[in-house]
Amino acid sequence: MIKPEQKTEGITKARLMDDRYLFRCEKGKHCPTLVAFVGIHGNEKASIKAAIDLMQEGILDPDGLNGNVFIIRGNLRALALGRRFVDKDLNRIWTGENLALVRDIPEARWPPVHELAEMKELDGVISDIVAEYGQGNICFLDLHTTSAESGAFLPFNDSLPNRQLAEKFPLPLILGIEEFLDGPLMSHINNLGYPALGFEAGRHESDTSVIRHRAFLILMLVHSRILSLSPSRILNLERQLAASVTIVPGFYEILHRHEVLPLDGFAMDLGFVNFMPVRKGQRLAADNTGTIAAKFGGRIFMPLYQTEGSDGFFIIERVSAFWMHLSKWLRQLGFSKLITKFPGIRKDPVEANMFLVDTRVASFLHREIFHLLGYRVKKGDSSRFLRLVRRD
């Protein structure tokens, strides 16, 4: 148990509440709520340092906050070990199957995966917060860093509430990651019906990443109407956030992901930084099979320069403002609800926000059309079917 006399970096551990809650402030159901997850990966501690700095500075102080704020540690054991994960990536296991497992099956019958225990605790924390404050104005954040040099950016699922929140920040806004990854925490939050953003602050070990996490958290408190600041202070924080951003702020979409398996022998070529332009056919990395070249031209995104992780790199491209405005207009007019009128598309009998596409019948519909109407495309249980995830 936590003893009040023990100290951690100048703050009593009693103030830290317990191992799971780094900070907790509750002002009531009538107030806005901000929930931030830190340390979902155990080798990413910049967000924890930033939150502790804000506590020491008195910014994260219940007396000065006009809302409910929860800062929640993620993978406790991995944080203690300084590793990305223990057995499985905690940001890849938030699937319906795993949630049913940890909620309904005795732990003695679980597979030997430590992260399932972390997931069960976090699921309970999320459920408690949503039960208490979910009827009000609430949003969720997942704070991260990268293994490569990078400016800050926001990856998120493409829903209109997520867009509305993300557009408040002068940063690259990355769409489509859920098409390539299974089980991210923020996708689970979106499935619950709440806005959720990822935030990547920069390289793991960089002091600048702490500064950007600090700026982002303060600005989120301001945009959530939990904290009031002068326009000049807001502008200064936005400048801190956008420092070292090497591409035009706005929307970008993922075109390709290179998956890394444990025995691949994957090694990223040296010298790539986030958002660097790449040409189709350009050598990017190598593995046991030989050279890995870019399948698309665009910009390299999150190149992997660490031993743990299954995402070797992504390639992204800019999305036009016209396309973004058109998709917003179509969704607001309800065109997304007409999806089942197309031949070969039907509702998933189990998941409410999921649709099944028979590619033999609906081959005339391209991925971009689904994106336009607010759907993300996932592989189905067979090569014949695709699964559509509805976000709006």
C-alpha positions, 0 to 999 in steps of 0.5 A: 500500500502507499504510505504518505511519507514516501516520496517520488520525484518530489511528490508524495505517493499518496498524491499519486493515488495508487499504481494505476492512477497517476492523477485523479481529480473528480469535480462532478457529473456536470463537469467535462471529463478528460482521461489520458493513458500513459505508459501503455508501452513500458519503454515510453515514459515521457508522458509520465514524466510530463504529467508529474512535471505538471503536478509539481508545477501546480497545473494538475491541481484539483483546486485549479481544474474545472472538470474531472481528470484521470491520468492512468498508467498502462502496462505496470509490469512493462514500465517496471521492466522498461520494456515495450511489453511483457508477453503481448503488446497491450495496445494490440489486444483490445478485441471483442474476443479478449474482452469477453475472455477477461470479463467472463472467464476465470483467470486460471483458464486464461492463456499465459499472457501477462497483458491480459491481467493489465487489460482486465484492470484497465477495462474495469477503470474505463467502465467505472469512469464511463458509468460515472461520467459517460453521459457528459462531455468526455474524451480519451487520450493515449500518449506515446513516443516513437523509436525514430526521430519525429515531430509530434502527430495525432493518429486516430480513427476517422470519426467526425467527433475525433476530427473535430477534436484533432483539428484544434492542433497544428499537427499532422493528423494521421487517419487509417491506422485501425485498418492495419492494426488489430486491438488498439485501445483507442479503437475500443474507446471509439467502439464504446461511442466516445472520442479518442485520440492518440498522441505521439510526441517524438523519440522515446529518450528525447527531452523534447518529447516530455515538453510536447506531452506537457504542452498537449496535455495542457492544451487538451485541458483548455479545449475540454474547458477544464482549464482556462489560459490566456490566448498568448499562453495557448499560442506559446504551447501550440508553438512548443507542440508544433516544433520540428514538424517537417510537413504541412499540418493537415490530414494524412492517410496510411497506404501501407504497413510492413508487418514484422514477425518475430523471426523475420530478422527485420532491420530498418536501414539507417537514416530514416526519420518520420515523414521523410519522402520515399519513392516507390521501389526505394530500399527501406529495410531488409530481413531474412528474405532480402531487401524490402522496398517501398511499395508506394511513393509517399512519406515514411511513417514510424520506421522501427528502430527498436527490437520490440514491435510488429510495425516495421514502417508505414507509408502515408500520403496527404488527403485533400481538404476537398475530400475531407469536406466532402466526406464530412458533408456526406456523413452529416446528410446520412449517406453512410446509412445507405451502405446496406442498399448496395448489393453484396453488403449486409450487417454483421449479425454479432457486432452492431457497427460492423458490416460484411462485404462480399467482394465477389458481388461488391467488387465495384466499390473501392476502399476510398468510397467506404472511407468517404462514407465513414467506414474503415476496411478490415480483412474478413474471416475469408478472402471472399469477405471484407469487414467494414467498421462504421465510425459515423 
